[in-house]
Amino acid sequence: MRWGLSAILLGFVFTACTTSPKQAGQSKGPAAAKKLSIRPHGDETIQPDLSKTPEDLKKVYSYIDEHIDDHVENLQKWIRQPSISNSGEGIPESAEMVKGFFDQLGCQESKVYDVGTTEYGTPGNPVVYAKCDEGAPKTLAIYWMYDTMPITQPDAWKTPPFEARLIEQAPFKKVLIGRGATNSKGPEMVQLNAIMSMKQTMGKLPVNLIFIAEGDEERMDIGLRKFVKDHPDLVKADAMLMFGQQAPSGGGGLSGGSEGCVYIELTTSGKSWGRGPTDSDIHGSHKREVDSPAWRHIKMLASLVSDDGNTPKIQGFFDNIEPLSQAETDRLKKGAEKVDLKVAAQNIGVARYISDDPFQMLKMSRYGTSFNMDGIWGGNMFAGGAGAILPNKITSKHNIRYVPNMNGLDIVKKIRAQLDKNGYKDVELKLIGDVPWEKMSYDTDIARSITKMYDTFGIPYTQPSMTETIVAGGYWPAYLFGNGKTSQKVAQVSMPIAGGAAGHGGMAHAANEYFVIEGAGKVYGMAGAEKSVATILYNYAHAGTASASN
C-alpha cells in the first residue's frame, strides 16, 4: 500500500518551530503580532504556583503565553485535515502530516510504517514512529492516535466539523469545534506544542522521546497491534505518557490501565437463512408473501438482551468478573459525593443515566460491562421520502465492554453459542477486533510526575491506588505496552503508563466535539494545558533526583 505526500503537507510548518530562542524572548514587534487574540489565561480563577516552579519552566510558560495564537493555529490546521479510519478518508495524508510534526521537532528518526494486512484479514492503517535522542538518562514513550470517528449527523453540528472554528460556549469565551478536537488531536497538539516550547527555550529536552502514532484506534487498534508484534524492539522506553485532560468540574484524572473491548458484526441474510430474498433487495410489496431477513435480525438482537436493552442475555457472559476491591469501591463512593447527575448528564448530552444513584452510575461507567449496538444498516437507507424495499441482508455492529478477568474472545464464543441455542445458527458473526484489558499500578515515577503537576496547578484529584487497578472507563491499547496484568500479551514490551493533564474538551464521537481554548473558572485553557505537559516532562526527568521543582 502506498502512502502519498499531499501538496498541502509540504507547506505545513509550525510557526513556533521556526522561531529561534532569541526571537522567543521578544514580546513585541511583527513576530509577536496577534492573529487570533487568544487570552492565555482566559477567565481562569486558578494558576500554577510559581513558587514551586523552576526557572527553566517559567521561561517555557512565558513562551507558551507569547505564542498561543500560533499554537491554536497548529491545532486548527490539523483538525482541517480529515483522518477517518473507518472510511480511510485522509488517512495517508494524515500519516504524512504527523510525520511532519516529528520532523519539525527535530527527531533523528521518523517513519511512516505500512503495517500490511492484519490478523483480522483487514489492511491496517499506517503507524507513524519517531525517536528523538536528547542524550538524556531517561526515555519516555508517547502514545498518539491520529484517526477520528466519521461524521454521522452533519446537520447536528453548530459549525462544519472540519473548519475548526472558534466559538463562545459558556462558560468559555473560546472553544474550538471540530472532529478530533478532544478525541484526540486537541490533547495531542497540546503535548506537541509544549514539547516544541521546551526545546525552543531550553535548547534540548530533559528526556528522550519515542512517539507511536496509530491510525486505527477507532478500528480496534488492528494496525498498531501488528506493528508492535513486528517491531517490539522499537517500542522500548522507561515509561509511557498518555494524553489527558480535566473534568468539566476542573478535577484531574489519572489514566493508564484499560477496560477490554471486543467488536463484532452480526449479519442476517436471506441466502444463509434459506428464506426471503437471496441475491439482492426486492420490492417491498412482496412482504405480503415473502419472509423478511430484517425482521428476523431484529428478533435475533432482542433475544440477546433484556427488554430494557441494558443486560446481556448470554449464558456465561458475567463469569469470571473480578470484583472491585474495597479501596476502589471507597474511591468511587468518595467521588460520587461530588457528582450532580443532572449536570453530568448534560455534559455528555443524554437525558438521564440508567441509575439515579451517583455511586451506581460511577461504578457502571468506570467498571461496568455492556453489549452495545453501534449501528445497523440494510435496505432503504435514505432519510425522508419513501421507496418500498424488502432487504435481503441486514447487518449490525456491536462493541462489548468487559473487565478483569473476562476474556473478549471467550465472550465471542459465548455469543455464538447463544445465537445457536436461540435458533439463529444462520446468522453470521464476524470478529472485527479485540482490545484486552490491562491493569496498571500508579506507584511509578510517571504517575507521580502527573499528580505533582496537579498539586502545583491547584487541580484537585483523587489519590490513585498504589496497587494494580482497572477503574478507569474507556479502552485504549494499554495491553500492547503496559507492565501490568492483562489477559493477552502480543510482544515483549513492558513499561509503566500514566496519563493526565490540564485543559478540557468534550462530546467525543458526537456532534459539536470541542476543545477549550480559553479557560474559565477551575478549568485551564490550551495555554495552561501546554504548561501542564511541560511540567510533567520536567518532573519525570528529575524524578528521583534533588531538583528545583521539589
VENURMO-V400920 format. One record per pair of residues at least 12 apart in sequence whose C-alpha atoms are under 7 Angstrom apart, sorted by sequence separation. I is the first residue (numbers start at 1). GAP is how many residues later the second one is. If there is no record, write none. Layout:
BEGIN
((I	GAP) (I	GAP))
END
This chain:
BEGIN
((99	12) (114	12) (164	12) (165	12) (379	12) (481	12) (482	12) (483	12) (504	12) (81	13) (99	13) (113	13) (114	13) (164	13) (378	13) (480	13) (481	13) (482	13) (483	13) (503	13) (112	14) (113	14) (164	14) (276	14) (481	14) (482	14) (112	15) (113	15) (163	15) (276	15) (378	15) (482	15) (112	16) (161	16) (162	16) (275	16) (276	16) (378	16) (468	16) (95	17) (111	17) (112	17) (161	17) (162	17) (276	17) (341	17) (377	17) (378	17) (111	18) (161	18) (377	18) (110	19) (111	19) (339	19) (376	19) (377	19) (504	19) (110	20) (376	20) (503	20) (109	21) (110	21) (375	21) (376	21) (503	21) (109	22) (336	22) (375	22) (442	22) (502	22) (503	22) (107	23) (108	23) (109	23) (270	23) (336	23) (373	23) (374	23) (442	23) (443	23) (503	23) (107	24) (108	24) (269	24) (373	24) (374	24) (442	24) (40	25) (107	25) (268	25) (373	25) (374	25) (441	25) (442	25) (503	25) (333	26) (336	26) (372	26) (373	26) (408	26) (441	26) (502	26) (503	26) (332	27) (371	27) (372	27) (441	27) (502	27) (40	28) (102	28) (371	28) (372	28) (408	28) (440	28) (441	28) (501	28) (99	29) (268	29) (371	29) (439	29) (440	29) (38	30) (332	30) (370	30) (371	30) (439	30) (440	30) (502	30) (38	31) (95	31) (148	31) (332	31) (370	31) (439	31) (501	31) (37	32) (148	32) (369	32) (501	32) (36	33) (95	33) (369	33) (404	33) (35	34) (369	34) (403	34) (34	35) (367	36) (24	39) (27	39) (145	39) (146	39) (438	40) (438	41) (435	42) (437	42) (436	43) (441	43) (144	44) (440	44) (439	45) (438	46) (439	46) (438	47) (439	47) (438	48) (437	49) (436	50) (437	50) (450	50) (436	51) (447	51) (436	52) (444	52) (446	52) (16	54) (15	55) (188	55) (187	56) (187	57) (312	59) (14	60) (85	62) (83	63) (84	63) (85	63) (83	64) (84	64) (86	64) (83	65) (84	65) (84	66) (140	67) (146	67) (139	68) (140	68) (141	68) (142	68) (143	68) (144	68) (145	68) (146	68) (147	68) (138	69) (139	69) (140	69) (141	69) (142	69) (143	69) (144	69) (145	69) (146	69) (147	69) (149	69) (134	70) (136	70) (137	70) (138	70) (139	70) (140	70) (141	70) (142	70) (143	70) (144	70) (145	70) (147	70) (148	70) (134	71) (136	71) (147	71) (136	72) (145	72) (134	73) (135	73) (134	74) (133	75) (132	76) (133	76) (132	77) (131	78) (132	78) (131	79) (453	79) (82	80) (130	80) (131	80) (407	80) (130	81) (80	82) (129	82) (130	82) (321	82) (322	82) (453	82) (79	83) (80	83) (129	83) (321	83) (322	83) (453	83) (80	84) (128	84) (129	84) (321	84) (79	85) (127	85) (128	85) (320	85) (321	85) (127	86) (128	86) (320	86) (450	86) (6	87) (17	87) (127	87) (449	87) (4	88) (5	88) (9	88) (76	88) (126	88) (127	88) (3	89) (4	89) (126	89) (125	90) (449	90) (5	91) (105	91) (125	91) (449	91) (317	94) (446	94) (445	95) (141	96) (126	97) (127	97) (140	97) (294	97) (297	97) (124	98) (125	98) (139	98) (140	98) (141	98) (142	98) (143	98) (281	98) (292	98) (293	98) (316	98) (445	98) (79	99) (124	99) (139	99) (140	99) (141	99) (142	99) (143	99) (293	99) (294	99) (315	99) (79	100) (138	100) (140	100) (141	100) (142	100) (293	100) (294	100) (314	100) (79	101) (293	101) (314	101) (79	102) (285	103) (287	103) (315	103) (118	104) (284	104) (314	104) (367	104) (118	105) (283	105) (284	105) (366	105) (283	106) (284	106) (366	106) (367	106) (282	107) (283	107) (366	107) (115	108) (118	108) (281	108) (282	108) (365	108) (281	109) (282	109) (281	110) (75	111) (115	111) (281	111) (115	112) (280	112) (1	113) (279	113) (75	114) (278	114) (277	115) (276	116) (71	122) (270	122) (269	123) (270	123) (269	124) (268	125) (269	125) (268	126) (267	127) (268	127) (267	128) (266	129) (267	129) (85	130) (265	130) (266	130) (85	131) (265	131) (266	131) (265	132) (64	133) (85	133) (86	133) (264	133) (265	133) (63	134) (85	134) (264	134) (263	135) (264	135) (263	136) (60	137) (262	137) (263	137) (60	138) (261	138) (262	138) (261	139) (262	139) (261	140) (60	141) (260	141) (261	141) (59	142) (260	142) (259	143) (260	143) (259	144) (56	146) (262	146) (261	147) (273	153) (272	154) (268	159) (348	159) (267	160) (268	160) (266	161) (267	161) (266	162) (267	162) (266	163) (265	164) (266	164) (264	165) (265	165) (264	166) (265	166) (264	167) (263	168) (264	168) (263	169) (263	170) (262	171) (263	171) (262	172) (261	173) (262	173) (261	174) (260	175) (261	175) (260	176) (260	177) (259	178) (17	179) (21	179) (258	179) (259	179) (20	180) (21	180) (258	180) (257	181) (258	181) (257	182) (257	183) (256	184) (239	207) (252	207) (251	208) (252	208) (253	208) (250	209) (251	209) (252	209) (251	210) (222	211) (259	211) (258	212) (220	213) (257	213) (220	214) (258	214) (259	214) (261	214) (220	215) (259	215) (260	215) (258	216) (259	216) (255	217) (258	217) (258	218) (258	220) (257	221) (256	222) (256	241) (256	242) (255	243) (256	243) (254	244) (255	244) (254	245) (255	245) (254	246) (253	247) (225	255) (240	255) (244	255) (245	255) (246	255) (221	256) (239	256) (240	256) (241	256) (242	256) (243	256) (244	256) (245	256) (246	256) (248	256) (236	257) (238	257) (239	257) (240	257) (241	257) (242	257) (243	257) (244	257) (245	257) (246	257) (247	257) (235	258) (237	258) (239	258) (240	258) (241	258) (242	258) (243	258) (245	258) (246	258) (232	259) (245	259) (232	260) (229	261) (232	261) (229	262) (228	263) (250	272) (250	273) (246	277) (120	312) (120	313) (182	323) (182	324) (183	325) (182	326) (186	329) (182	331) (181	332) (182	332) (206	332) (181	333) (182	333) (178	334) (179	334) (181	334) (207	334) (177	335) (178	335) (206	335) (177	336) (178	336) (190	336) (194	336) (198	336) (177	337) (193	337) (194	337) (176	338) (177	338) (175	339) (176	339) (190	339) (191	339) (194	339) (195	339) (175	340) (176	340) (190	340) (194	340) (175	341) (176	341) (174	342) (175	342) (191	342) (174	343) (175	343) (174	344) (173	345) (172	346) (172	347) (172	348) (171	349) (157	354) (158	354) (156	355) (157	355) (153	358) (149	360) (138	403) (52	404) (49	407) (48	408) (49	408) (48	409) (47	410) (48	410) (46	412) (68	459) (65	462) (64	463) (61	470) (44	475) (45	475) (42	476) (43	476) (44	476) (45	476) (46	476) (41	477) (42	477) (43	477) (44	477) (45	477) (40	478) (41	478) (42	478) (43	478) (44	478) (39	479) (44	479) (44	480) (42	483) (41	484) (40	487) (54	494) (54	495) (53	496) (52	497) (52	498))
END
